[in-house]
Amino acid sequence: MVDLIVIALISGALGAIAWAADKRHTGYGAFLPAAAAVVAALLTWIITVAVGLGYMSGWTWVPWIASLLVGGAAAFALATGLGRSREALDVAERTAILRIR
């Protein structure tokens, strides 16, 4: 149980770092990348432990590393993709508003 709490905290921190590193982070909430990282990391942890990698001798590190890698990748991918799409949508909306007047 403590393992899941540690994974959730570290992946949430990775999500916060992903949000802060994105130049276009004003278009979406700060907790969105952190939440995506936590969900992805915990699902990865559950899957790898259910497969049995958490209890095999010499393979106990796989759930930890895989969870953190997947959680961090999910946070950075979401922050990058969402930042770009929100910026494009905002520019298109502002352009449409300026054309009406």
C-alpha positions as CSV (number, residue, x, y, z in Angstrom):
1,M,0.0,0.0,0.0
2,V,2.8,2.4,0.8
3,D,4.3,1.6,-2.7
4,L,1.2,3.0,-4.3
5,I,1.3,6.2,-2.2
6,V,4.9,6.8,-3.1
7,I,4.3,6.2,-6.8
8,A,1.3,8.5,-6.7
9,L,3.3,11.3,-5.1
10,I,6.2,11.0,-7.4
11,S,4.1,10.8,-10.5
12,G,2.0,13.8,-9.3
13,A,5.3,15.7,-8.9
14,L,6.3,14.7,-12.4
15,G,2.9,16.1,-13.6
16,A,3.5,19.4,-11.9
17,I,6.9,19.6,-13.5
18,A,5.4,18.9,-16.9
19,W,2.8,21.7,-16.3
20,A,5.5,24.1,-15.3
21,A,7.8,23.2,-18.2
22,D,5.1,23.9,-20.8
23,K,5.3,27.4,-22.2
24,R,1.6,27.4,-23.0
25,H,0.4,26.2,-19.6
26,T,-2.0,29.1,-19.1
27,G,-4.6,27.4,-21.3
28,Y,-5.4,24.5,-19.0
29,G,-5.4,23.7,-15.3
30,A,-2.4,22.8,-13.2
31,F,-3.8,19.6,-11.9
32,L,-4.6,18.0,-15.3
33,P,-1.1,16.7,-16.2
34,A,-0.6,15.6,-12.6
35,A,-3.9,13.7,-12.6
36,A,-3.0,12.1,-15.9
37,A,0.4,11.1,-14.5
38,V,-1.1,9.6,-11.3
39,V,-3.7,7.6,-13.2
40,A,-1.3,6.3,-15.8
41,A,1.3,5.4,-13.2
42,L,-1.1,3.6,-10.9
43,L,-2.7,1.6,-13.7
44,T,0.8,0.6,-14.8
45,W,1.7,-0.4,-11.3
46,I,-1.5,-2.5,-11.0
47,I,-0.9,-4.2,-14.4
48,T,2.7,-5.0,-13.7
49,V,2.0,-6.4,-10.3
50,A,-1.0,-8.4,-11.6
51,V,1.3,-10.0,-14.2
52,G,3.6,-11.0,-11.4
53,L,6.6,-8.8,-12.0
54,G,6.5,-7.3,-8.6
55,Y,7.0,-10.7,-6.9
56,M,9.6,-12.3,-9.1
57,S,13.2,-12.4,-7.8
58,G,15.2,-9.9,-9.8
59,W,12.2,-8.2,-11.4
60,T,10.8,-6.3,-8.4
61,W,12.1,-3.0,-9.8
62,V,10.0,-3.2,-13.0
63,P,6.7,-1.9,-11.5
64,W,8.5,1.0,-10.0
65,I,10.5,2.1,-13.1
66,A,7.7,1.3,-15.5
67,S,5.1,3.2,-13.4
68,L,7.3,6.3,-13.2
69,L,8.2,6.3,-16.8
70,V,4.7,5.8,-18.0
71,G,3.3,8.4,-15.6
72,G,6.0,11.0,-16.6
73,A,5.5,10.3,-20.3
74,A,1.7,10.7,-19.9
75,A,2.1,14.0,-18.1
76,F,4.5,15.5,-20.6
77,A,2.5,14.2,-23.6
78,L,-0.7,15.6,-22.3
79,A,0.9,18.9,-21.4
80,T,2.5,19.3,-24.8
81,G,-0.4,18.2,-26.9
82,L,-3.0,20.0,-24.9
83,G,-1.0,23.2,-24.8
84,R,-0.6,23.2,-28.6
85,S,-4.2,22.4,-29.3
86,R,-5.6,24.9,-26.8
87,E,-3.3,27.6,-28.1
88,A,-4.5,26.9,-31.7
89,L,-8.1,27.0,-30.6
90,D,-7.6,30.2,-28.7
91,V,-6.0,31.9,-31.7
92,A,-8.7,30.7,-34.0
93,E,-11.4,32.0,-31.6
94,R,-9.7,35.4,-31.2
95,T,-9.4,35.7,-35.0
96,A,-13.1,34.9,-35.4
97,I,-14.0,37.5,-32.8
98,L,-11.9,40.2,-34.5
99,R,-13.4,39.4,-37.9
100,I,-16.9,40.0,-36.7
101,R,-16.2,43.5,-35.5
